[in-house]
Structures are given as C-alpha cells and as structure tokens.
Amino acid sequence: MTRWAVDDPVGGGDRRLRLTLVRHGESQWNRQRRAQGQRGPGLTELGRSQAARTAARLVTLPKPDLVLASDLPRVVETARPYPAEPVPEPRLRELDSGAWAGLLLTDVEREWAGDIARIRAGEDLPRGGGERFADLRRRVAALLADLARQVPAGAERRVLAFTHGGPIRALVAEVLGLGADGHRLLADPGNCSLTELLLYVGDGTITAGRLVRYGTDDHLAPASPNAGQPAPAVRAAAQRTAAAGPNAVQPAPAQPDPVEGDA
C-alpha cells in the first residue's frame, strides 16, 4: 500500500522504534475477579487459548528484533506459544497493588472505599500501599528511553513486548505526551489485545510518537462455523501450550476492573 506521510513529524529523526504490546491472556485471578498487581497465578484454559490465537497472529507480522516480557506468571504463560524466547523485563510488570493483591475486587472496594474514592477523583495514591501510577509511568518511560538508545542510525527497530494493562496504558500516555493522569483517558485493553506505537528517534532520544492501534483483538474472534480445521499457525501455537486447542474455548468479552490501574 502506498502511503503519503505528509503529516509525519518534522525533524522526527532518522530512526524509528516500532513497539507492539500484548496484554496477557485471561488469568485465574481475572476469572475470579481478584486484584492482581504483581502477584497471582497463571492463565485459565480460555487464557491459554487466547495466547495461542495471539501467537498465531503475531507470527504473521514482521519478525521483531527484540522480544521482551514481564516476568510474572500470567505473562510468561501468554508468551510461551510465541516461537521466540522473550527477554525478561521487570519494568513491564503490572502496577504493584500491595495489600490489595489476591483480594476480591468487591472486598477492596468495601475495605478501602475511601482510597478508591480518592483515586477515582484523580488522586494518585499508592494502591494498597504499593505503587502510584506515577511510579509505573516512570519505569516504563525509562524502558522506552533505553530502547530508543538501541535503535541504529537510519533504521527501524521492532520490539514485541508481552505485558499487562497498566503498563500498556502508561506507555501510550507517555508516548502521546498526555498529562500525569492521562492514562485515565484510556480504556483498559482486553486480554491478549494488541497495541502498537511508532516512535521517532533522533540522537538516541524520542522526539515524537504515534499511536498506530490500541487494544485490537479481532484475532480472538471465534472461527466461522463453516470453517474447516484450524489454520496451521493456530495449530502450531496451540501445540506449544497446555490448552486443548485454539477452538476449545471461545473468548468472552473482557470485563472492566472496578479497581483502576490493576489488570
């Protein structure tokens, strides 16, 4: 497809960083409606099916120069079907929700009703005594800066990152130059959805950024009832997981968490 890039940033630099972000599949604590933060077990059967379908889509995209992943179990398991071994990156962990982690979301809302009300009013409190969203944004901004410095002159570098909803919202807010509470403008990306950012780099620093897509999940749509056997890419991805197969469970719509920032 021919594209006239007349609106590309002026002086954006001769280097580009294309960052594809994948949120983890449905976790056991997602299903149980528990706050997760940096704790929690791995995926449900549905989550493993989502991961297989996502891997099948990702292998159709240009091969990344680097694959990163949060080191938390639900993300490690999501990345497993993808054929390249990811580099563990702790800065891609979810917001640390402290004492909330493991509790039912309804219990968090009841027992910390005052804190929840202040957060929803715009105050950035430590979640359960853990991190503020500003802490999360600082660490993902530091990761972006490191990735930008690694882009060779005159080149476009592709990075695939498996992570969580909080870091995805923080990264998008950072790249788009949104304010300190800019993440609040962004809906939670669904399980195994894809988000893509294009960053312009000059002299090793980010000069501009663009949101290419946010939270797309068309690859999770159930197969047509008239379709035959799963496509080879889906079968291959499914064989790398403990799931019965990509058609074993049909994806359900993601439910928004009442506890902001915890995905």
Wavefront OBJ file of the C-alpha trace (Angstrom):
o trace
v 0.000 0.000 0.000
v 1.337 3.436 -0.954
v 1.282 5.946 1.881
v 1.896 9.674 1.656
v 3.444 10.567 5.017
v 2.935 14.334 4.707
v 1.870 14.532 8.367
v 4.884 12.703 9.799
v 6.639 14.763 12.492
v 9.059 17.346 11.097
v 12.575 16.609 12.287
v 11.378 13.370 13.826
v 14.805 11.827 13.405
v 16.255 9.225 11.066
v 15.452 6.287 13.368
v 12.198 4.622 14.324
v 11.147 2.316 17.113
v 8.011 0.242 16.470
v 6.691 -1.237 19.706
v 3.967 -3.910 19.693
v 2.409 -4.518 23.120
v 0.454 -7.647 24.070
v -1.637 -7.815 27.212
v -1.687 -11.223 28.922
v -4.499 -13.711 28.416
v -7.262 -14.275 30.928
v -5.663 -15.222 34.231
v -7.135 -17.277 37.030
v -7.476 -14.148 39.141
v -9.098 -12.277 36.222
v -11.729 -15.018 36.184
v -12.144 -14.862 39.978
v -12.326 -11.034 39.916
v -9.339 -10.579 42.217
v -6.861 -7.712 42.349
v -3.565 -8.921 40.918
v -0.816 -6.351 40.821
v 2.493 -8.206 40.849
v 1.115 -11.411 42.315
v -1.173 -14.189 41.143
v -1.156 -17.485 39.250
v -1.123 -18.158 35.518
v -3.803 -18.418 32.850
v -7.160 -20.127 32.635
v -7.930 -22.535 29.798
v -9.507 -19.596 27.974
v -6.362 -17.562 28.581
v -4.189 -20.269 27.063
v -6.485 -20.416 24.038
v -6.210 -16.636 23.696
v -2.412 -16.874 23.908
v -2.341 -19.494 21.139
v -4.514 -17.368 18.861
v -2.393 -14.319 19.590
v 0.835 -16.148 18.776
v -0.727 -17.275 15.505
v -1.418 -13.628 14.625
v 1.985 -12.377 15.757
v 3.923 -14.804 13.555
v 2.231 -13.248 10.521
v 3.763 -9.849 11.370
v 7.325 -8.781 10.509
v 9.825 -10.537 12.779
v 10.788 -8.403 15.772
v 14.387 -7.501 16.532
v 13.739 -7.987 20.250
v 11.083 -9.786 22.307
v 10.506 -8.704 25.897
v 8.120 -9.952 28.579
v 7.121 -9.195 32.129
v 8.411 -11.941 34.389
v 5.063 -12.501 36.138
v 3.443 -15.937 35.609
v 0.384 -14.807 33.649
v 2.593 -13.024 31.103
v 5.254 -15.752 30.939
v 2.485 -18.216 30.082
v 0.982 -15.843 27.492
v 4.333 -15.506 25.722
v 5.026 -19.259 25.713
v 3.280 -20.122 22.407
v 5.286 -17.483 20.531
v 8.275 -19.140 18.823
v 10.928 -16.691 20.122
v 12.125 -16.804 23.728
v 11.456 -13.407 25.355
v 13.952 -11.494 27.471
v 12.515 -10.993 30.995
v 11.938 -7.298 31.679
v 10.784 -6.410 35.228
v 9.888 -2.868 34.147
v 6.978 -4.394 32.225
v 5.387 -5.724 35.429
v 1.919 -4.586 36.423
v 1.389 -1.795 38.938
v 2.212 -3.130 42.406
v -1.127 -3.157 44.241
v 0.356 -4.011 47.642
v -2.100 -5.374 50.184
v -4.886 -5.481 47.594
v -3.254 -8.296 45.654
v -5.245 -11.520 45.908
v -8.362 -9.906 47.354
v -11.692 -9.944 45.601
v -12.285 -6.611 43.883
v -15.550 -6.211 45.753
v -13.661 -6.597 49.052
v -11.073 -3.993 48.019
v -13.855 -1.567 47.138
v -15.531 -2.154 50.506
v -12.467 -2.167 52.782
v -10.605 0.659 51.022
v -13.645 2.662 49.959
v -12.030 5.959 50.947
v -8.865 5.330 48.944
v -10.845 4.117 45.930
v -12.978 7.270 46.001
v -9.876 9.498 46.146
v -8.212 7.611 43.282
v -11.322 7.882 41.137
v -11.452 11.597 41.941
v -7.974 11.934 40.442
v -5.596 11.497 43.388
v -2.682 9.170 42.666
v -2.433 7.179 45.892
v -0.252 4.073 46.369
v -2.529 1.154 45.514
v -2.831 -0.922 48.671
v 0.390 0.641 49.939
v 2.216 -0.388 46.753
v 2.903 1.796 43.729
v 1.365 5.000 42.464
v 0.578 5.180 38.763
v 3.311 7.812 38.523
v 5.801 5.148 39.671
v 4.636 2.829 36.899
v 4.877 5.578 34.313
v 8.424 6.453 35.375
v 9.658 2.901 34.993
v 8.081 2.360 31.574
v 9.433 5.742 30.442
v 12.914 4.585 31.473
v 12.398 1.412 29.423
v 11.353 3.469 26.388
v 14.456 5.626 26.724
v 16.689 2.546 26.839
v 15.003 1.058 23.761
v 15.368 4.337 21.862
v 19.104 4.426 22.506
v 19.431 0.972 20.923
v 17.985 1.989 17.530
v 20.766 2.118 14.887
v 21.133 5.212 12.733
v 18.820 5.221 9.722
v 16.962 2.096 10.861
v 13.591 0.993 12.195
v 13.780 -1.396 15.145
v 10.829 -3.616 16.014
v 10.198 -4.662 19.605
v 7.472 -7.074 20.736
v 6.563 -6.837 24.425
v 4.238 -9.090 26.444
v 2.929 -7.177 29.437
v -0.129 -6.013 31.422
v -2.932 -3.486 31.078
v -1.377 -0.895 33.391
v 1.972 -0.655 31.590
v 0.210 -0.501 28.213
v -1.884 2.472 29.325
v 1.182 4.105 30.883
v 3.284 3.609 27.732
v 0.580 5.029 25.474
v 0.085 8.034 27.765
v 3.835 8.630 27.820
v 4.293 8.391 24.047
v 1.307 10.646 23.327
v 2.515 13.220 25.857
v -0.631 13.007 27.971
v -0.597 14.557 31.429
v 0.197 12.778 34.665
v -3.326 11.341 34.787
v -3.537 10.782 31.028
v -3.896 7.040 31.476
v -7.388 7.723 32.828
v -8.423 8.711 29.282
v -7.599 5.226 28.018
v -9.859 2.217 28.381
v -8.335 -0.962 29.770
v -7.025 -3.066 26.867
v -8.615 -6.510 26.787
v -6.895 -9.829 27.403
v -4.443 -10.680 24.607
v -5.242 -7.464 22.735
v -2.574 -5.776 20.608
v -1.388 -2.176 20.870
v 1.203 -0.640 18.556
v 3.297 2.503 18.997
v 5.617 4.153 16.490
v 8.344 6.328 17.954
v 10.632 8.709 16.090
v 14.163 8.814 17.447
v 16.855 11.428 16.926
v 20.307 11.285 18.547
v 19.185 8.389 20.730
v 16.192 10.204 22.237
v 12.478 10.058 21.408
v 11.366 13.163 19.536
v 7.782 12.203 18.666
v 5.371 9.296 18.864
v 2.251 7.969 17.232
v -0.428 5.504 18.327
v -0.903 3.050 15.452
v -3.538 0.853 17.109
v -4.919 0.343 20.590
v -6.392 -2.778 22.165
v -7.315 -4.574 18.925
v -8.462 -8.157 19.427
v -10.045 -9.250 16.148
v -7.674 -12.241 16.118
v -9.586 -13.665 19.095
v -12.893 -13.853 17.221
v -14.410 -17.365 17.156
v -13.843 -19.304 13.961
v -16.663 -19.372 11.416
v -18.963 -22.401 11.894
v -18.366 -23.186 8.207
v -14.608 -23.228 8.596
v -12.662 -26.460 8.416
v -9.681 -27.366 10.558
v -7.744 -24.586 12.349
v -5.109 -22.818 10.288
v -1.570 -24.279 10.566
v -0.302 -21.272 12.514
v -3.076 -21.701 15.077
v -2.415 -25.445 15.375
v 1.325 -24.863 15.841
v 0.778 -22.227 18.510
v -1.723 -24.398 20.350
v 0.736 -27.295 20.464
v 3.144 -25.098 22.395
v 0.613 -24.602 25.201
v -1.235 -26.868 27.604
v -4.532 -25.863 26.032
v -6.579 -28.479 24.208
v -6.612 -26.308 21.077
v -7.424 -22.817 19.864
v -11.091 -23.716 19.310
v -11.596 -25.380 22.701
v -12.956 -22.235 24.357
v -14.422 -19.173 22.708
v -13.135 -15.815 24.019
v -15.507 -13.833 26.187
v -15.633 -10.031 26.280
v -13.218 -8.506 28.797
v -14.828 -7.084 31.917
v -13.571 -3.746 33.268
v -11.953 -3.883 36.688
v -13.545 -1.579 39.278
v -10.097 -1.092 40.852
v -8.394 1.375 38.484
v -4.905 0.545 37.315
v -4.887 -3.129 38.296
v -5.019 -5.542 35.382
l 1 2 3 4 5 6 7 8 9 10 11 12 13 14 15 16 17 18 19 20 21 22 23 24 25 26 27 28 29 30 31 32 33 34 35 36 37 38 39 40 41 42 43 44 45 46 47 48 49 50 51 52 53 54 55 56 57 58 59 60 61 62 63 64 65 66 67 68 69 70 71 72 73 74 75 76 77 78 79 80 81 82 83 84 85 86 87 88 89 90 91 92 93 94 95 96 97 98 99 100 101 102 103 104 105 106 107 108 109 110 111 112 113 114 115 116 117 118 119 120 121 122 123 124 125 126 127 128 129 130 131 132 133 134 135 136 137 138 139 140 141 142 143 144 145 146 147 148 149 150 151 152 153 154 155 156 157 158 159 160 161 162 163 164 165 166 167 168 169 170 171 172 173 174 175 176 177 178 179 180 181 182 183 184 185 186 187 188 189 190 191 192 193 194 195 196 197 198 199 200 201 202 203 204 205 206 207 208 209 210 211 212 213 214 215 216 217 218 219 220 221 222 223 224 225 226 227 228 229 230 231 232 233 234 235 236 237 238 239 240 241 242 243 244 245 246 247 248 249 250 251 252 253 254 255 256 257 258 259 260 261 262 263
